[in-house]
Amino acid sequence: MAETVRIEPTAHVALREIARECHLSLTEALTRAVEAYRRELFLAGVASDFAALRADKGAWAQERAEQALWDQTSGDGLEDE
């Protein structure tokens, strides 16, 4: 289902340029841009969460201990390459 979204004229010009350069429709270019921004926000949230975790010395020590346990699970008997 198509929806109508109003964007600033400068954003429309940029979107049109991106679409032309990448040989995409405006819709596909906008869809990809929104997905890229969604991922950027997600990763910024992850980074913020890890920064908060590192700031809590006790919680960070627990995290590192758990990471060490997980590191041992890849013991497949093969030497590191």
mmCIF file of the N, C-alpha and C atoms, coordinates in Angstrom:
data_MODEL
# 
_entry.id   MODEL 
# 
loop_
_atom_site.group_PDB 
_atom_site.id 
_atom_site.type_symbol 
_atom_site.label_atom_id 
_atom_site.label_alt_id 
_atom_site.label_comp_id 
_atom_site.label_asym_id 
_atom_site.label_entity_id 
_atom_site.label_seq_id 
_atom_site.pdbx_PDB_ins_code 
_atom_site.Cartn_x 
_atom_site.Cartn_y 
_atom_site.Cartn_z 
_atom_site.occupancy 
_atom_site.B_iso_or_equiv 
_atom_site.pdbx_formal_charge 
_atom_site.auth_seq_id 
_atom_site.auth_comp_id 
_atom_site.auth_asym_id 
_atom_site.auth_atom_id 
_atom_site.pdbx_PDB_model_num 
ATOM 1   N N  . MET A 1 1  ? 0.840  -1.179  0.000   1.00 0.00 ? 1  MET A N  1 
ATOM 2   C CA . MET A 1 1  ? 0.000  0.000   0.000   1.00 0.00 ? 1  MET A CA 1 
ATOM 3   C C  . MET A 1 1  ? 0.880  1.236   0.000   1.00 0.00 ? 1  MET A C  1 
ATOM 4   N N  . ALA A 1 2  ? 0.705  2.086   -0.948  1.00 0.00 ? 2  ALA A N  1 
ATOM 5   C CA . ALA A 1 2  ? 1.496  3.306   -1.071  1.00 0.00 ? 2  ALA A CA 1 
ATOM 6   C C  . ALA A 1 2  ? 0.965  4.373   -0.113  1.00 0.00 ? 2  ALA A C  1 
ATOM 7   N N  . GLU A 1 3  ? 1.874  5.123   0.441   1.00 0.00 ? 3  GLU A N  1 
ATOM 8   C CA . GLU A 1 3  ? 1.540  6.240   1.322   1.00 0.00 ? 3  GLU A CA 1 
ATOM 9   C C  . GLU A 1 3  ? 2.182  7.495   0.756   1.00 0.00 ? 3  GLU A C  1 
ATOM 10  N N  . THR A 1 4  ? 1.637  8.638   1.102   1.00 0.00 ? 4  THR A N  1 
ATOM 11  C CA . THR A 1 4  ? 2.213  9.909   0.690   1.00 0.00 ? 4  THR A CA 1 
ATOM 12  C C  . THR A 1 4  ? 2.941  10.511  1.877   1.00 0.00 ? 4  THR A C  1 
ATOM 13  N N  . VAL A 1 5  ? 4.185  10.916  1.646   1.00 0.00 ? 5  VAL A N  1 
ATOM 14  C CA . VAL A 1 5  ? 5.000  11.539  2.688   1.00 0.00 ? 5  VAL A CA 1 
ATOM 15  C C  . VAL A 1 5  ? 5.543  12.838  2.127   1.00 0.00 ? 5  VAL A C  1 
ATOM 16  N N  . ARG A 1 6  ? 5.407  13.900  2.892   1.00 0.00 ? 6  ARG A N  1 
ATOM 17  C CA . ARG A 1 6  ? 5.953  15.193  2.470   1.00 0.00 ? 6  ARG A CA 1 
ATOM 18  C C  . ARG A 1 6  ? 7.383  15.304  2.995   1.00 0.00 ? 6  ARG A C  1 
ATOM 19  N N  . ILE A 1 7  ? 8.291  15.723  2.108   1.00 0.00 ? 7  ILE A N  1 
ATOM 20  C CA . ILE A 1 7  ? 9.673  15.947  2.521   1.00 0.00 ? 7  ILE A CA 1 
ATOM 21  C C  . ILE A 1 7  ? 10.105 17.333  2.051   1.00 0.00 ? 7  ILE A C  1 
ATOM 22  N N  . GLU A 1 8  ? 11.139 17.824  2.663   1.00 0.00 ? 8  GLU A N  1 
ATOM 23  C CA . GLU A 1 8  ? 11.674 19.138  2.293   1.00 0.00 ? 8  GLU A CA 1 
ATOM 24  C C  . GLU A 1 8  ? 12.176 19.095  0.853   1.00 0.00 ? 8  GLU A C  1 
ATOM 25  N N  . PRO A 1 9  ? 12.082 20.207  0.149   1.00 0.00 ? 9  PRO A N  1 
ATOM 26  C CA . PRO A 1 9  ? 12.568 20.239  -1.245  1.00 0.00 ? 9  PRO A CA 1 
ATOM 27  C C  . PRO A 1 9  ? 14.037 19.833  -1.372  1.00 0.00 ? 9  PRO A C  1 
ATOM 28  N N  . THR A 1 10 ? 14.878 20.246  -0.432  1.00 0.00 ? 10 THR A N  1 
ATOM 29  C CA . THR A 1 10 ? 16.300 19.863  -0.520  1.00 0.00 ? 10 THR A CA 1 
ATOM 30  C C  . THR A 1 10 ? 16.478 18.361  -0.346  1.00 0.00 ? 10 THR A C  1 
ATOM 31  N N  . ALA A 1 11 ? 15.652 17.755  0.501   1.00 0.00 ? 11 ALA A N  1 
ATOM 32  C CA . ALA A 1 11 ? 15.715 16.302  0.677   1.00 0.00 ? 11 ALA A CA 1 
ATOM 33  C C  . ALA A 1 11 ? 15.254 15.595  -0.594  1.00 0.00 ? 11 ALA A C  1 
ATOM 34  N N  . HIS A 1 12 ? 14.266 16.156  -1.261  1.00 0.00 ? 12 HIS A N  1 
ATOM 35  C CA . HIS A 1 12 ? 13.773 15.562  -2.503  1.00 0.00 ? 12 HIS A CA 1 
ATOM 36  C C  . HIS A 1 12 ? 14.837 15.619  -3.586  1.00 0.00 ? 12 HIS A C  1 
ATOM 37  N N  . VAL A 1 13 ? 15.532 16.731  -3.674  1.00 0.00 ? 13 VAL A N  1 
ATOM 38  C CA . VAL A 1 13 ? 16.615 16.859  -4.649  1.00 0.00 ? 13 VAL A CA 1 
ATOM 39  C C  . VAL A 1 13 ? 17.700 15.824  -4.361  1.00 0.00 ? 13 VAL A C  1 
ATOM 40  N N  . ALA A 1 14 ? 18.080 15.694  -3.098  1.00 0.00 ? 14 ALA A N  1 
ATOM 41  C CA . ALA A 1 14 ? 19.115 14.725  -2.722  1.00 0.00 ? 14 ALA A CA 1 
ATOM 42  C C  . ALA A 1 14 ? 18.649 13.309  -3.024  1.00 0.00 ? 14 ALA A C  1 
ATOM 43  N N  . LEU A 1 15 ? 17.395 13.015  -2.708  1.00 0.00 ? 15 LEU A N  1 
ATOM 44  C CA . LEU A 1 15 ? 16.848 11.685  -2.983  1.00 0.00 ? 15 LEU A CA 1 
ATOM 45  C C  . LEU A 1 15 ? 16.843 11.391  -4.472  1.00 0.00 ? 15 LEU A C  1 
ATOM 46  N N  . ARG A 1 16 ? 16.461 12.368  -5.253  1.00 0.00 ? 16 ARG A N  1 
ATOM 47  C CA . ARG A 1 16 ? 16.447 12.194  -6.704  1.00 0.00 ? 16 ARG A CA 1 
ATOM 48  C C  . ARG A 1 16 ? 17.858 11.919  -7.226  1.00 0.00 ? 16 ARG A C  1 
ATOM 49  N N  . GLU A 1 17 ? 18.851 12.647  -6.698  1.00 0.00 ? 17 GLU A N  1 
ATOM 50  C CA . GLU A 1 17 ? 20.244 12.429  -7.112  1.00 0.00 ? 17 GLU A CA 1 
ATOM 51  C C  . GLU A 1 17 ? 20.721 11.034  -6.734  1.00 0.00 ? 17 GLU A C  1 
ATOM 52  N N  . ILE A 1 18 ? 20.401 10.612  -5.526  1.00 0.00 ? 18 ILE A N  1 
ATOM 53  C CA . ILE A 1 18 ? 20.783 9.264   -5.070  1.00 0.00 ? 18 ILE A CA 1 
ATOM 54  C C  . ILE A 1 18 ? 20.133 8.215   -5.961  1.00 0.00 ? 18 ILE A C  1 
ATOM 55  N N  . ALA A 1 19 ? 18.853 8.381   -6.225  1.00 0.00 ? 19 ALA A N  1 
ATOM 56  C CA . ALA A 1 19 ? 18.130 7.414   -7.057  1.00 0.00 ? 19 ALA A CA 1 
ATOM 57  C C  . ALA A 1 19 ? 18.738 7.329   -8.451  1.00 0.00 ? 19 ALA A C  1 
ATOM 58  N N  . ARG A 1 20 ? 19.038 8.487   -9.019  1.00 0.00 ? 20 ARG A N  1 
ATOM 59  C CA . ARG A 1 20 ? 19.624 8.508   -10.371 1.00 0.00 ? 20 ARG A CA 1 
ATOM 60  C C  . ARG A 1 20 ? 20.999 7.846   -10.367 1.00 0.00 ? 20 ARG A C  1 
ATOM 61  N N  . GLU A 1 21 ? 21.830 8.197   -9.395  1.00 0.00 ? 21 GLU A N  1 
ATOM 62  C CA . GLU A 1 21 ? 23.192 7.659   -9.335  1.00 0.00 ? 21 GLU A CA 1 
ATOM 63  C C  . GLU A 1 21 ? 23.205 6.147   -9.118  1.00 0.00 ? 21 GLU A C  1 
ATOM 64  N N  . CYS A 1 22 ? 22.245 5.654   -8.340  1.00 0.00 ? 22 CYS A N  1 
ATOM 65  C CA . CYS A 1 22 ? 22.207 4.219   -8.024  1.00 0.00 ? 22 CYS A CA 1 
ATOM 66  C C  . CYS A 1 22 ? 21.268 3.436   -8.933  1.00 0.00 ? 22 CYS A C  1 
ATOM 67  N N  . HIS A 1 23 ? 20.672 4.124   -9.914  1.00 0.00 ? 23 HIS A N  1 
ATOM 68  C CA . HIS A 1 23 ? 19.733 3.485   -10.851 1.00 0.00 ? 23 HIS A CA 1 
ATOM 69  C C  . HIS A 1 23 ? 18.569 2.834   -10.101 1.00 0.00 ? 23 HIS A C  1 
ATOM 70  N N  . LEU A 1 24 ? 17.959 3.616   -9.201  1.00 0.00 ? 24 LEU A N  1 
ATOM 71  C CA . LEU A 1 24 ? 16.837 3.143   -8.403  1.00 0.00 ? 24 LEU A CA 1 
ATOM 72  C C  . LEU A 1 24 ? 15.643 4.056   -8.618  1.00 0.00 ? 24 LEU A C  1 
ATOM 73  N N  . SER A 1 25 ? 14.474 3.537   -8.295  1.00 0.00 ? 25 SER A N  1 
ATOM 74  C CA . SER A 1 25 ? 13.299 4.403   -8.255  1.00 0.00 ? 25 SER A CA 1 
ATOM 75  C C  . SER A 1 25 ? 13.401 5.270   -7.006  1.00 0.00 ? 25 SER A C  1 
ATOM 76  N N  . LEU A 1 26 ? 12.652 6.361   -6.981  1.00 0.00 ? 26 LEU A N  1 
ATOM 77  C CA . LEU A 1 26 ? 12.625 7.201   -5.782  1.00 0.00 ? 26 LEU A CA 1 
ATOM 78  C C  . LEU A 1 26 ? 12.154 6.395   -4.574  1.00 0.00 ? 26 LEU A C  1 
ATOM 79  N N  . THR A 1 27 ? 11.161 5.541   -4.799  1.00 0.00 ? 27 THR A N  1 
ATOM 80  C CA . THR A 1 27 ? 10.637 4.725   -3.705  1.00 0.00 ? 27 THR A CA 1 
ATOM 81  C C  . THR A 1 27 ? 11.714 3.809   -3.142  1.00 0.00 ? 27 THR A C  1 
ATOM 82  N N  . GLU A 1 28 ? 12.450 3.137   -4.022  1.00 0.00 ? 28 GLU A N  1 
ATOM 83  C CA . GLU A 1 28 ? 13.498 2.220   -3.552  1.00 0.00 ? 28 GLU A CA 1 
ATOM 84  C C  . GLU A 1 28 ? 14.621 2.986   -2.865  1.00 0.00 ? 28 GLU A C  1 
ATOM 85  N N  . ALA A 1 29 ? 14.998 4.129   -3.399  1.00 0.00 ? 29 ALA A N  1 
ATOM 86  C CA . ALA A 1 29 ? 16.050 4.936   -2.772  1.00 0.00 ? 29 ALA A CA 1 
ATOM 87  C C  . ALA A 1 29 ? 15.620 5.386   -1.380  1.00 0.00 ? 29 ALA A C  1 
ATOM 88  N N  . LEU A 1 30 ? 14.375 5.808   -1.246  1.00 0.00 ? 30 LEU A N  1 
ATOM 89  C CA . LEU A 1 30 ? 13.873 6.233   0.057   1.00 0.00 ? 30 LEU A CA 1 
ATOM 90  C C  . LEU A 1 30 ? 13.787 5.058   1.018   1.00 0.00 ? 30 LEU A C  1 
ATOM 91  N N  . THR A 1 31 ? 13.336 3.919   0.543   1.00 0.00 ? 31 THR A N  1 
ATOM 92  C CA . THR A 1 31 ? 13.260 2.721   1.378   1.00 0.00 ? 31 THR A CA 1 
ATOM 93  C C  . THR A 1 31 ? 14.637 2.347   1.907   1.00 0.00 ? 31 THR A C  1 
ATOM 94  N N  . ARG A 1 32 ? 15.642 2.369   1.041   1.00 0.00 ? 32 ARG A N  1 
ATOM 95  C CA . ARG A 1 32 ? 17.002 2.034   1.465   1.00 0.00 ? 32 ARG A CA 1 
ATOM 96  C C  . ARG A 1 32 ? 17.546 3.071   2.444   1.00 0.00 ? 32 ARG A C  1 
ATOM 97  N N  . ALA A 1 33 ? 17.237 4.335   2.214   1.00 0.00 ? 33 ALA A N  1 
ATOM 98  C CA . ALA A 1 33 ? 17.708 5.389   3.117   1.00 0.00 ? 33 ALA A CA 1 
ATOM 99  C C  . ALA A 1 33 ? 17.092 5.233   4.507   1.00 0.00 ? 33 ALA A C  1 
ATOM 100 N N  . VAL A 1 34 ? 15.814 4.935   4.548   1.00 0.00 ? 34 VAL A N  1 
ATOM 101 C CA . VAL A 1 34 ? 15.143 4.735   5.839   1.00 0.00 ? 34 VAL A CA 1 
ATOM 102 C C  . VAL A 1 34 ? 15.735 3.529   6.553   1.00 0.00 ? 34 VAL A C  1 
ATOM 103 N N  . GLU A 1 35 ? 15.978 2.450   5.835   1.00 0.00 ? 35 GLU A N  1 
ATOM 104 C CA . GLU A 1 35 ? 16.574 1.257   6.449   1.00 0.00 ? 35 GLU A CA 1 
ATOM 105 C C  . GLU A 1 35 ? 17.976 1.547   6.971   1.00 0.00 ? 35 GLU A C  1 
ATOM 106 N N  . ALA A 1 36 ? 18.767 2.286   6.218   1.00 0.00 ? 36 ALA A N  1 
ATOM 107 C CA . ALA A 1 36 ? 20.114 2.648   6.674   1.00 0.00 ? 36 ALA A CA 1 
ATOM 108 C C  . ALA A 1 36 ? 20.049 3.492   7.940   1.00 0.00 ? 36 ALA A C  1 
ATOM 109 N N  . TYR A 1 37 ? 19.108 4.406   8.006   1.00 0.00 ? 37 TYR A N  1 
ATOM 110 C CA . TYR A 1 37 ? 18.954 5.249   9.193   1.00 0.00 ? 37 TYR A CA 1 
ATOM 111 C C  . TYR A 1 37 ? 18.469 4.421   10.378  1.00 0.00 ? 37 TYR A C  1 
ATOM 112 N N  . ARG A 1 38 ? 17.554 3.495   10.135  1.00 0.00 ? 38 ARG A N  1 
ATOM 113 C CA . ARG A 1 38 ? 17.082 2.609   11.200  1.00 0.00 ? 38 ARG A CA 1 
ATOM 114 C C  . ARG A 1 38 ? 18.244 1.819   11.788  1.00 0.00 ? 38 ARG A C  1 
ATOM 115 N N  . ARG A 1 39 ? 19.102 1.296   10.931  1.00 0.00 ? 39 ARG A N  1 
ATOM 116 C CA . ARG A 1 39 ? 20.269 0.540   11.399  1.00 0.00 ? 39 ARG A CA 1 
ATOM 117 C C  . ARG A 1 39 ? 21.239 1.433   12.163  1.00 0.00 ? 39 ARG A C  1 
ATOM 118 N N  . GLU A 1 40 ? 21.430 2.658   11.670  1.00 0.00 ? 40 GLU A N  1 
ATOM 119 C CA . GLU A 1 40 ? 22.311 3.614   12.351  1.00 0.00 ? 40 GLU A CA 1 
ATOM 120 C C  . GLU A 1 40 ? 21.810 3.884   13.772  1.00 0.00 ? 40 GLU A C  1 
ATOM 121 N N  . LEU A 1 41 ? 20.518 4.097   13.910  1.00 0.00 ? 41 LEU A N  1 
ATOM 122 C CA . LEU A 1 41 ? 19.938 4.342   15.229  1.00 0.00 ? 41 LEU A CA 1 
ATOM 123 C C  . LEU A 1 41 ? 20.079 3.119   16.131  1.00 0.00 ? 41 LEU A C  1 
ATOM 124 N N  . PHE A 1 42 ? 19.872 1.940   15.572  1.00 0.00 ? 42 PHE A N  1 
ATOM 125 C CA . PHE A 1 42 ? 20.025 0.710   16.345  1.00 0.00 ? 42 PHE A CA 1 
ATOM 126 C C  . PHE A 1 42 ? 21.450 0.575   16.875  1.00 0.00 ? 42 PHE A C  1 
ATOM 127 N N  . LEU A 1 43 ? 22.429 0.773   15.994  1.00 0.00 ? 43 LEU A N  1 
ATOM 128 C CA . LEU A 1 43 ? 23.829 0.637   16.409  1.00 0.00 ? 43 LEU A CA 1 
ATOM 129 C C  . LEU A 1 43 ? 24.236 1.720   17.403  1.00 0.00 ? 43 LEU A C  1 
ATOM 130 N N  . ALA A 1 44 ? 23.690 2.912   17.256  1.00 0.00 ? 44 ALA A N  1 
ATOM 131 C CA . ALA A 1 44 ? 23.956 3.967   18.238  1.00 0.00 ? 44 ALA A CA 1 
ATOM 132 C C  . ALA A 1 44 ? 23.399 3.570   19.594  1.00 0.00 ? 44 ALA A C  1 
ATOM 133 N N  . GLY A 1 45 ? 22.244 2.935   19.612  1.00 0.00 ? 45 GLY A N  1 
ATOM 134 C CA . GLY A 1 45 ? 21.664 2.446   20.860  1.00 0.00 ? 45 GLY A CA 1 
ATOM 135 C C  . GLY A 1 45 ? 22.511 1.357   21.493  1.00 0.00 ? 45 GLY A C  1 
ATOM 136 N N  . VAL A 1 46 ? 23.009 0.444   20.672  1.00 0.00 ? 46 VAL A N  1 
ATOM 137 C CA . VAL A 1 46 ? 23.882 -0.613  21.181  1.00 0.00 ? 46 VAL A CA 1 
ATOM 138 C C  . VAL A 1 46 ? 25.151 -0.008  21.778  1.00 0.00 ? 46 VAL A C  1 
ATOM 139 N N  . ALA A 1 47 ? 25.748 0.941   21.080  1.00 0.00 ? 47 ALA A N  1 
ATOM 140 C CA . ALA A 1 47 ? 26.961 1.594   21.577  1.00 0.00 ? 47 ALA A CA 1 
ATOM 141 C C  . ALA A 1 47 ? 26.692 2.303   22.898  1.00 0.00 ? 47 ALA A C  1 
ATOM 142 N N  . SER A 1 48 ? 25.548 2.955   23.001  1.00 0.00 ? 48 SER A N  1 
ATOM 143 C CA . SER A 1 48 ? 25.180 3.648   24.232  1.00 0.00 ? 48 SER A CA 1 
ATOM 144 C C  . SER A 1 48 ? 24.983 2.655   25.377  1.00 0.00 ? 48 SER A C  1 
ATOM 145 N N  . ASP A 1 49 ? 24.332 1.546   25.071  1.00 0.00 ? 49 ASP A N  1 
ATOM 146 C CA . ASP A 1 49 ? 24.116 0.520   26.094  1.00 0.00 ? 49 ASP A CA 1 
ATOM 147 C C  . ASP A 1 49 ? 25.437 -0.061  26.579  1.00 0.00 ? 49 ASP A C  1 
ATOM 148 N N  . PHE A 1 50 ? 26.373 -0.328  25.659  1.00 0.00 ? 50 PHE A N  1 
ATOM 149 C CA . PHE A 1 50 ? 27.672 -0.863  26.070  1.00 0.00 ? 50 PHE A CA 1 
ATOM 150 C C  . PHE A 1 50 ? 28.468 0.174   26.852  1.00 0.00 ? 50 PHE A C  1 
ATOM 151 N N  . ALA A 1 51 ? 28.340 1.444   26.503  1.00 0.00 ? 51 ALA A N  1 
ATOM 152 C CA . ALA A 1 51 ? 29.026 2.492   27.263  1.00 0.00 ? 51 ALA A CA 1 
ATOM 153 C C  . ALA A 1 51 ? 28.505 2.525   28.696  1.00 0.00 ? 51 ALA A C  1 
ATOM 154 N N  . ALA A 1 52 ? 27.197 2.405   28.855  1.00 0.00 ? 52 ALA A N  1 
ATOM 155 C CA . ALA A 1 52 ? 26.612 2.372   30.198  1.00 0.00 ? 52 ALA A CA 1 
ATOM 156 C C  . ALA A 1 52 ? 27.068 1.134   30.956  1.00 0.00 ? 52 ALA A C  1 
ATOM 157 N N  . LEU A 1 53 ? 27.145 0.008   30.271  1.00 0.00 ? 53 LEU A N  1 
ATOM 158 C CA . LEU A 1 53 ? 27.602 -1.232  30.902  1.00 0.00 ? 53 LEU A CA 1 
ATOM 159 C C  . LEU A 1 53 ? 29.053 -1.098  31.352  1.00 0.00 ? 53 LEU A C  1 
ATOM 160 N N  . ARG A 1 54 ? 29.909 -0.531  30.490  1.00 0.00 ? 54 ARG A N  1 
ATOM 161 C CA . ARG A 1 54 ? 31.323 -0.353  30.846  1.00 0.00 ? 54 ARG A CA 1 
ATOM 162 C C  . ARG A 1 54 ? 31.492 0.610   32.023  1.00 0.00 ? 54 ARG A C  1 
ATOM 163 N N  . ALA A 1 55 ? 30.585 1.553   32.161  1.00 0.00 ? 55 ALA A N  1 
ATOM 164 C CA . ALA A 1 55 ? 30.672 2.527   33.255  1.00 0.00 ? 55 ALA A CA 1 
ATOM 165 C C  . ALA A 1 55 ? 30.379 1.887   34.605  1.00 0.00 ? 55 ALA A C  1 
ATOM 166 N N  . ASP A 1 56 ? 29.655 0.787   34.603  1.00 0.00 ? 56 ASP A N  1 
ATOM 167 C CA . ASP A 1 56 ? 29.351 0.048   35.829  1.00 0.00 ? 56 ASP A CA 1 
ATOM 168 C C  . ASP A 1 56 ? 30.395 -1.061  35.963  1.00 0.00 ? 56 ASP A C  1 
ATOM 169 N N  . LYS A 1 57 ? 31.402 -0.825  36.808  1.00 0.00 ? 57 LYS A N  1 
ATOM 170 C CA . LYS A 1 57 ? 32.544 -1.753  36.904  1.00 0.00 ? 57 LYS A CA 1 
ATOM 171 C C  . LYS A 1 57 ? 32.110 -3.182  37.217  1.00 0.00 ? 57 LYS A C  1 
ATOM 172 N N  . GLY A 1 58 ? 31.160 -3.357  38.133  1.00 0.00 ? 58 GLY A N  1 
ATOM 173 C CA . GLY A 1 58 ? 30.703 -4.693  38.490  1.00 0.00 ? 58 GLY A CA 1 
ATOM 174 C C  . GLY A 1 58 ? 29.995 -5.387  37.344  1.00 0.00 ? 58 GLY A C  1 
ATOM 175 N N  . ALA A 1 59 ? 29.096 -4.660  36.691  1.00 0.00 ? 59 ALA A N  1 
ATOM 176 C CA . ALA A 1 59 ? 28.359 -5.229  35.562  1.00 0.00 ? 59 ALA A CA 1 
ATOM 177 C C  . ALA A 1 59 ? 29.308 -5.550  34.407  1.00 0.00 ? 59 ALA A C  1 
ATOM 178 N N  . TRP A 1 60 ? 30.308 -4.675  34.189  1.00 0.00 ? 60 TRP A N  1 
ATOM 179 C CA . TRP A 1 60 ? 31.264 -4.924  33.101  1.00 0.00 ? 60 TRP A CA 1 
ATOM 180 C C  . TRP A 1 60 ? 32.110 -6.155  33.401  1.00 0.00 ? 60 TRP A C  1 
ATOM 181 N N  . ALA A 1 61 ? 32.484 -6.337  34.656  1.00 0.00 ? 61 ALA A N  1 
ATOM 182 C CA . ALA A 1 61 ? 33.259 -7.529  35.036  1.00 0.00 ? 61 ALA A CA 1 
ATOM 183 C C  . ALA A 1 61 ? 32.438 -8.787  34.787  1.00 0.00 ? 61 ALA A C  1 
ATOM 184 N N  . GLN A 1 62 ? 31.148 -8.744  35.104  1.00 0.00 ? 62 GLN A N  1 
ATOM 185 C CA . GLN A 1 62 ? 30.275 -9.893  34.840  1.00 0.00 ? 62 GLN A CA 1 
ATOM 186 C C  . GLN A 1 62 ? 30.162 -10.159 33.337  1.00 0.00 ? 62 GLN A C  1 
ATOM 187 N N  . GLU A 1 63 ? 30.035 -9.106  32.556  1.00 0.00 ? 63 GLU A N  1 
ATOM 188 C CA . GLU A 1 63 ? 29.952 -9.244  31.096  1.00 0.00 ? 63 GLU A CA 1 
ATOM 189 C C  . GLU A 1 63 ? 31.219 -9.885  30.545  1.00 0.00 ? 63 GLU A C  1 
ATOM 190 N N  . ARG A 1 64 ? 32.371 -9.401  30.987  1.00 0.00 ? 64 ARG A N  1 
ATOM 191 C CA . ARG A 1 64 ? 33.646 -9.949  30.503  1.00 0.00 ? 64 ARG A CA 1 
ATOM 192 C C  . ARG A 1 64 ? 33.794 -11.417 30.907  1.00 0.00 ? 64 ARG A C  1 
ATOM 193 N N  . ALA A 1 65 ? 33.340 -11.765 32.108  1.00 0.00 ? 65 ALA A N  1 
ATOM 194 C CA . ALA A 1 65 ? 33.407 -13.161 32.560  1.00 0.00 ? 65 ALA A CA 1 
ATOM 195 C C  . ALA A 1 65 ? 32.517 -14.039 31.680  1.00 0.00 ? 65 ALA A C  1 
ATOM 196 N N  . GLU A 1 66 ? 31.338 -13.552 31.351  1.00 0.00 ? 66 GLU A N  1 
ATOM 197 C CA . GLU A 1 66 ? 30.447 -14.318 30.481  1.00 0.00 ? 66 GLU A CA 1 
ATOM 198 C C  . GLU A 1 66 ? 31.029 -14.446 29.079  1.00 0.00 ? 66 GLU A C  1 
ATOM 199 N N  . GLN A 1 67 ? 31.639 -13.386 28.577  1.00 0.00 ? 67 GLN A N  1 
ATOM 200 C CA . GLN A 1 67 ? 32.289 -13.454 27.263  1.00 0.00 ? 67 GLN A CA 1 
ATOM 201 C C  . GLN A 1 67 ? 33.391 -14.512 27.261  1.00 0.00 ? 67 GLN A C  1 
ATOM 202 N N  . ALA A 1 68 ? 34.146 -14.571 28.344  1.00 0.00 ? 68 ALA A N  1 
ATOM 203 C CA . ALA A 1 68 ? 35.221 -15.563 28.444  1.00 0.00 ? 68 ALA A CA 1 
ATOM 204 C C  . ALA A 1 68 ? 34.648 -16.975 28.394  1.00 0.00 ? 68 ALA A C  1 
ATOM 205 N N  . LEU A 1 69 ? 33.517 -17.197 29.053  1.00 0.00 ? 69 LEU A N  1 
ATOM 206 C CA . LEU A 1 69 ? 32.878 -18.511 29.004  1.00 0.00 ? 69 LEU A CA 1 
ATOM 207 C C  . LEU A 1 69 ? 32.452 -18.860 27.585  1.00 0.00 ? 69 LEU A C  1 
ATOM 208 N N  . TRP A 1 70 ? 31.860 -17.891 26.878  1.00 0.00 ? 70 TRP A N  1 
ATOM 209 C CA . TRP A 1 70 ? 31.428 -18.142 25.508  1.00 0.00 ? 70 TRP A CA 1 
ATOM 210 C C  . TRP A 1 70 ? 32.626 -18.403 24.590  1.00 0.00 ? 70 TRP A C  1 
ATOM 211 N N  . ASP A 1 71 ? 33.747 -17.758 24.859  1.00 0.00 ? 71 ASP A N  1 
ATOM 212 C CA . ASP A 1 71 ? 34.942 -17.970 24.034  1.00 0.00 ? 71 ASP A CA 1 
ATOM 213 C C  . ASP A 1 71 ? 35.401 -19.414 24.085  1.00 0.00 ? 71 ASP A C  1 
ATOM 214 N N  . GLN A 1 72 ? 35.116 -20.091 25.165  1.00 0.00 ? 72 GLN A N  1 
ATOM 215 C CA . GLN A 1 72 ? 35.533 -21.485 25.320  1.00 0.00 ? 72 GLN A CA 1 
ATOM 216 C C  . GLN A 1 72 ? 34.642 -22.447 24.545  1.00 0.00 ? 72 GLN A C  1 
ATOM 217 N N  . THR A 1 73 ? 33.467 -22.013 24.125  1.00 0.00 ? 73 THR A N  1 
ATOM 218 C CA . THR A 1 73 ? 32.520 -22.910 23.463  1.00 0.00 ? 73 THR A CA 1 
ATOM 219 C C  . THR A 1 73 ? 32.897 -23.234 22.030  1.00 0.00 ? 73 THR A C  1 
ATOM 220 N N  . SER A 1 74 ? 33.850 -22.512 21.468  1.00 0.00 ? 74 SER A N  1 
ATOM 221 C CA . SER A 1 74 ? 34.216 -22.794 20.076  1.00 0.00 ? 74 SER A CA 1 
ATOM 222 C C  . SER A 1 74 ? 35.317 -23.836 19.990  1.00 0.00 ? 74 SER A C  1 
ATOM 223 N N  . GLY A 1 75 ? 35.498 -24.608 21.039  1.00 0.00 ? 75 GLY A N  1 
ATOM 224 C CA . GLY A 1 75 ? 36.532 -25.642 21.031  1.00 0.00 ? 75 GLY A CA 1 
ATOM 225 C C  . GLY A 1 75 ? 36.159 -26.787 20.119  1.00 0.00 ? 75 GLY A C  1 
ATOM 226 N N  . ASP A 1 76 ? 36.389 -26.619 18.837  1.00 0.00 ? 76 ASP A N  1 
ATOM 227 C CA . ASP A 1 76 ? 36.049 -27.648 17.862  1.00 0.00 ? 76 ASP A CA 1 
ATOM 228 C C  . ASP A 1 76 ? 37.220 -28.587 17.583  1.00 0.00 ? 76 ASP A C  1 
ATOM 229 N N  . GLY A 1 77 ? 38.324 -28.380 18.339  1.00 0.00 ? 77 GLY A N  1 
ATOM 230 C CA . GLY A 1 77 ? 39.478 -29.233 18.149  1.00 0.00 ? 77 GLY A CA 1 
ATOM 231 C C  . GLY A 1 77 ? 40.385 -28.795 17.020  1.00 0.00 ? 77 GLY A C  1 
ATOM 232 N N  . LEU A 1 78 ? 40.016 -27.761 16.298  1.00 0.00 ? 78 LEU A N  1 
ATOM 233 C CA . LEU A 1 78 ? 40.840 -27.273 15.210  1.00 0.00 ? 78 LEU A CA 1 
ATOM 234 C C  . LEU A 1 78 ? 41.731 -26.148 15.708  1.00 0.00 ? 78 LEU A C  1 
ATOM 235 N N  . GLU A 1 79 ? 42.901 -26.089 15.200  1.00 0.00 ? 79 GLU A N  1 
ATOM 236 C CA . GLU A 1 79 ? 43.822 -25.012 15.565  1.00 0.00 ? 79 GLU A CA 1 
ATOM 237 C C  . GLU A 1 79 ? 43.322 -23.705 14.962  1.00 0.00 ? 79 GLU A C  1 
ATOM 238 N N  . ASP A 1 80 ? 43.640 -22.597 15.642  1.00 0.00 ? 80 ASP A N  1 
ATOM 239 C CA . ASP A 1 80 ? 43.295 -21.293 15.087  1.00 0.00 ? 80 ASP A CA 1 
ATOM 240 C C  . ASP A 1 80 ? 44.026 -21.084 13.775  1.00 0.00 ? 80 ASP A C  1 
ATOM 241 N N  . GLU A 1 81 ? 43.331 -20.530 12.813  1.00 0.00 ? 81 GLU A N  1 
ATOM 242 C CA . GLU A 1 81 ? 43.968 -20.276 11.514  1.00 0.00 ? 81 GLU A CA 1 
ATOM 243 C C  . GLU A 1 81 ? 44.516 -18.890 11.461  1.00 0.00 ? 81 GLU A C  1 
# 
